[in-house]
């Protein structure tokens, strides 16, 4: 039921990025095929929910803005499943926080979804229009193969449908599928998709991440975790260990200094304005 309710750090990275995503979007070619994770720089930046402190989260206009600005090499978004099985781009289980409606997302079908409108936060810089949240198919069609994507499967019952959408577009090496549950991550791996597992600072205190290295492609760790827990994740054998959700340059620099090799941020533009200050091999990787 739906009810109404009241209404530059990255410049340093650029030297190791073989392709900078700037200017108006157009077909971007990388070796004659879709851009894949194998073409990412050593230390990529991810626009979390499109860069939620700079654009309306999980919106098509926000993702387009992040893509055009070129301050991240990966676009992140969340997914949920409607009543009829349609995967859509949305974070919360309910519509209340980010739209002009209330009620559960899973209570709607695709036809009803067309009537939903996002409510941009007043604190966002710039001017943003109200718009319909996109479906996952629409985002894959707009960005698939042009930039690496990262989607969180908030509702695991939609994994099969997500896998079919990704496979049909030839994007199995271009899209990370994210979850907080190691067993769901194992399912993602068995479906032949790139597996991302995120963990909170509290979970990381008792995690043994080395157990997941056979089926996790990306370990997504809480930047607020203790130094020892971040180092254990870095030493786990999982090839990519990226820190979330980074907001300040100092958080980024700490994560890089502890060995993380990717940054997931709500503010990619802000980080781009502040060069990374980290020692040794990390500085070399950032082109310093």
C-alpha positions in Angstrom: 0.0 0.0 0.0 1.3 3.5 -0.9 0.3 6.6 1.1 1.1 10.2 0.5 3.4 12.1 2.9 4.3 15.8 3.2 5.9 17.0 0.8 43.2 17.4 -6.6 43.2 14.0 -4.9 41.7 12.4 -8.0 43.9 14.5 -10.2 46.7 12.4 -8.8 44.9 9.3 -9.8 44.3 10.6 -13.3 47.9 9.8 -14.3 47.2 6.1 -13.9 43.8 6.2 -15.5 44.1 5.3 -19.2 40.7 6.8 -20.0 39.2 9.9 -18.3 35.5 10.1 -18.4 34.9 13.8 -19.2 32.6 15.8 -21.4 29.2 14.7 -22.6 28.5 11.0 -22.6 29.1 9.1 -25.8 30.2 5.6 -26.8 33.4 4.9 -24.9 35.5 2.1 -26.4 38.2 0.1 -24.5 39.9 -2.5 -26.6 37.0 -2.8 -28.9 34.6 -4.1 -26.3 32.9 -3.2 -23.0 35.0 -1.4 -20.4 35.7 -4.1 -17.7 37.2 -4.2 -14.2 40.5 -5.3 -15.7 40.9 -1.8 -17.1 40.5 0.0 -13.8 43.4 2.0 -12.4 45.3 0.6 -9.5 43.4 2.8 -7.1 39.9 3.5 -8.4 37.3 5.9 -7.0 33.7 4.9 -6.7 30.8 7.4 -6.7 28.6 5.9 -3.9 24.9 6.1 -4.9 26.2 8.4 -7.6 28.0 10.6 -5.0 25.2 11.1 -2.5 26.5 14.4 -1.0 26.8 15.9 -4.4 23.8 14.5 -6.5 20.4 13.0 -5.8 21.2 9.5 -4.7 20.3 6.6 -7.0 18.9 8.9 -9.6 19.5 8.8 -13.3 20.4 12.5 -13.4 22.8 12.0 -10.4 24.5 9.0 -12.1 24.8 11.0 -15.3 26.3 13.9 -13.5 28.9 11.7 -11.8 29.7 10.0 -15.2 30.2 13.4 -16.9 32.3 14.9 -14.2 34.8 12.1 -14.4 35.8 12.2 -10.7 35.1 8.4 -10.3 35.8 5.4 -12.4 33.0 3.3 -10.9 29.3 4.2 -10.4 27.5 2.6 -7.4 23.8 2.2 -7.0 21.4 0.1 -4.9 18.7 -2.3 -6.1 15.4 -3.6 -4.9 12.7 -5.8 -6.4 9.1 -4.8 -7.1 6.1 -7.0 -6.5 6.2 -8.3 -10.1 9.9 -9.0 -9.9 11.2 -5.9 -11.7 14.6 -4.8 -10.3 14.7 -1.1 -9.6 17.3 1.4 -8.4 16.5 2.3 -4.8 18.1 2.0 -1.4 15.5 1.9 1.3 12.8 -0.7 1.8 10.2 2.1 1.9 9.6 5.1 -0.3 9.3 7.6 2.6 12.8 9.1 2.9 13.6 9.9 -0.7 10.3 10.2 -2.6 7.0 12.1 -2.2 5.2 8.8 -1.4 5.2 6.3 1.5 4.9 2.6 1.7 7.0 -0.4 0.8 8.9 -0.6 -2.5 8.0 -4.3 -2.9 4.3 -3.4 -2.8 4.5 -1.7 -6.2 4.5 -3.2 -9.7 6.3 -1.7 -12.7 3.3 0.3 -13.8 2.9 1.9 -10.4 6.7 2.5 -10.2 6.3 5.0 -13.1 4.3 7.2 -10.8 7.1 7.5 -8.1 9.1 10.7 -8.0 12.3 11.3 -6.1 12.6 14.2 -3.7 16.1 15.7 -4.0 17.6 16.9 -0.6 17.6 20.6 -0.1 21.3 20.5 1.0 22.5 19.3 -2.3 24.6 21.7 -4.4 23.0 22.9 -7.6 19.4 22.6 -8.9 17.8 19.2 -9.4 14.4 18.2 -10.7 12.1 15.6 -9.4 12.3 12.4 -11.4 11.3 8.8 -11.5 13.8 6.4 -10.0 15.2 4.2 -12.8 14.9 0.5 -13.2 18.1 -1.5 -13.2 17.7 -2.3 -16.9 17.6 1.4 -17.7 20.9 2.0 -15.8 22.6 -1.0 -17.4 21.4 0.2 -20.8 22.7 3.8 -20.2 26.0 3.0 -18.6 26.8 -0.7 -19.2 30.2 -1.1 -20.9 31.0 2.7 -20.7 32.0 2.7 -17.1 32.4 0.0 -14.4 29.2 -0.4 -12.3 28.6 -1.6 -8.7 25.2 -2.6 -7.6 24.0 -3.7 -4.2 21.4 -6.5 -4.2 19.3 -5.3 -1.3 16.8 -8.1 -2.0 18.5 -11.4 -2.7 15.3 -12.9 -4.2 16.1 -10.8 -7.2 19.6 -12.3 -7.9 18.5 -14.5 -10.7 16.8 -11.6 -12.5 19.8 -9.3 -11.9 22.2 -12.0 -13.3 20.0 -12.4 -16.4 20.1 -8.6 -17.0 23.8 -8.4 -16.7 24.5 -11.5 -18.8 22.2 -10.4 -21.6 24.2 -7.2 -22.0 27.6 -8.9 -21.9 28.6 -7.2 -18.6 29.7 -10.0 -16.4 33.2 -8.4 -16.1 31.9 -4.9 -15.9 29.5 -5.0 -12.9 30.2 -5.8 -9.3 27.3 -7.3 -7.4 27.4 -6.3 -3.7 25.9 -7.8 -0.5 26.6 -7.9 3.2 25.9 -11.6 3.5 28.8 -14.1 2.7 26.3 -16.8 1.7 24.6 -14.4 -0.8 28.1 -13.5 -2.0 28.8 -17.2 -2.6 25.5 -17.4 -4.7 26.6 -14.4 -6.7 29.9 -16.1 -7.5 28.1 -19.3 -8.5 26.0 -17.3 -10.9 29.2 -16.2 -12.7 29.1 -12.6 -11.6 31.8 -10.4 -9.9 31.3 -10.7 -6.2 31.5 -7.8 -3.8 31.1 -8.3 0.0 30.7 -5.3 2.3 31.4 -5.4 6.0 30.7 -2.9 8.8 33.3 -1.9 11.4 31.5 -4.0 14.0 31.5 -7.1 11.8 35.1 -6.6 11.0 36.1 -7.0 14.6 35.4 -10.7 14.4 35.6 -11.3 10.6 38.2 -13.7 9.2 38.2 -12.4 5.6 40.7 -14.9 4.3 37.9 -17.5 4.3 36.1 -15.6 1.5 39.1 -15.2 -0.9 38.0 -18.1 -3.1 34.7 -16.5 -4.1 34.9 -12.7 -3.3 36.4 -10.4 -5.9 36.1 -7.2 -3.9 36.0 -6.8 -0.1 34.3 -3.6 0.7 35.4 -2.5 4.2 34.2 0.2 6.6 36.6 3.2 6.8 35.7 3.6 10.4 37.1 0.1 11.3 40.1 -0.2 13.6 43.6 -0.1 11.9 44.2 -3.8 12.8 40.9 -4.8 11.2 41.6 -2.9 8.0 45.1 -4.4 7.8 43.7 -7.9 8.3 41.3 -7.3 5.4 44.2 -6.1 3.2 46.2 -9.2 4.0 43.2 -11.6 3.4 44.1 -12.6 -0.2 41.0 -10.9 -1.7 42.5 -9.0 -4.6 40.5 -5.7 -4.1 40.0 -4.1 -0.7 38.1 -0.9 -1.1 37.1 1.4 1.8 33.5 2.8 2.3 32.0 5.3 2.8 34.8 7.9 2.5 33.8 11.6 2.9 36.9 13.5 3.8 40.4 13.5 2.4 41.8 12.4 5.8 39.7 9.3 5.8 40.9 8.5 2.2 44.5 9.0 3.1 44.3 6.8 6.2 42.6 4.0 4.2 45.2 4.2 1.5 48.1 4.3 4.0 46.7 1.1 5.6 46.7 -0.7 2.2 43.2 -0.3 0.8 43.4 -0.1 -3.0 40.1 1.6 -3.8 37.9 4.4 -2.4 34.1 4.4 -2.2 32.9 8.0 -1.6 29.8 10.1 -1.3 31.9 13.1 -2.3 34.1 12.3 -5.3 34.2 16.0 -6.3 35.5 17.0 -2.9 38.2 14.4 -2.9 39.2 15.4 -6.4 40.0 18.9 -5.1 42.3 17.6 -2.4 45.5 15.7 -3.4 46.1 12.5 -1.5 48.8 12.7 1.1 50.1 9.2 1.7 53.6 7.8 1.8 55.6 5.3 -0.2 54.2 2.9 -2.8 50.7 4.4 -2.5 52.0 7.8 -3.6 53.6 6.1 -6.6 50.4 4.4 -7.5 48.6 7.7 -7.4 51.2 9.2 -9.7 52.8 11.5 -7.1 
